[in-house]
């Protein structure tokens, strides 16, 4: 028999695998059908295998994708690092603008 988890237990597994999510997000994914779940008496139960299937879908195309070779993984990590650096620069610019607006209000 397949092990069924509560939404809270499924959330804990996803978090332990590095997915930044909260209980309400996982429940929303179950309601929307993004993660397979059984619905009984307003309670969602998620199969352990379904949690891992969901992880595989999330990781596809990322450096965490299962089964990729080291060269692909490194290439994807470099690209992800560049995207994070670009996002930091963008956020620093936005922060500077907001600080200037705030100081002009004083």
N, C-alpha and C positions, 0 to 999 in steps of 0.2 A: 504494500500500500504506500502511496506517495505521501510524504510528510507535508502537511499543510501548516503554514505559519500565519500568525497574526500580522497585521500591517506593521505594528511596532517591531516585531521580530524581523520582518523583511527589511524594514528601514535600517535596523542595526547591522544587518548583513551588508546592505548597500554601502552604509557609512564605513564599515570595516574594510571595504574594497576601494575606498577613496572617493566615493560619490558623495558630493555635498548635497544632502537632501534632508528634509524634515518629514515627520509623520504625515502631516497634511498633504505634502506633495506626493508621497507614495500612494496615499489613499486616492488622491485625484487621478493619478496614473491608472490605478485599478478601476476607478469609475469610468474613465475614458477608454479603457481597454488597451492602454499602452503596455501594461503588464498584466498577464493573464491572472485572473482571480475568480474564485467562487464567491457568489453572493448569497448568503442565507440569513434571513431575519435581520437585515441591515448591517450584517457583519461580513467583512471581506476576509477571505482566507486565500493565501497565495502559496502555491507549491514551491518548494525549494528549487526544483529544476527550473521553474518559471523565473525565479529571481536570477539564476545564472544565465538563462536565455536572454533576459532583459539586459544584463551586464554585457553580454556579447554584442548585442545590438548597439548599446551605448558606446562601446569601445571600438566598433568597426570604423576603420579609417584613422584611428588615433594610434599613438605609440603603444597603447595598451592592448591593441588587437591581438587576439590569441592566434598563434601560429605564424606570425611574421618573422622574417629573418632579422639578424642583428643590424645589417646595413639599412634596411627599411626603418627599423625602430629608431636608430640613431638619426636618420634623416628627418623622421617625423618629430623627434624630440627637439632637434635644432629649429625646425619650423615653428613648433609650439612655443619655444623659448623666444623666438623673434616676435611672434604675435603678442606674447605677454609683454615684452619690452615696449613694443609699439603702443599697446594699450596703456601702459604706465605713463608714457610720454603724453598721450592724449589726456589722461586723467590729471596729470600735473598741470597741463595747460588750462583745463577746465577749472581746477582748484584755484589757480592763480587769478583767473577772471572772476570767479565767485568771491574770492578774498578782496579783490579790488572793489567790486560792487558793494560788499559789506562795509568796507572802510569808508566808502563815499557816503554811505547812509548815516554814519556816526556824526 
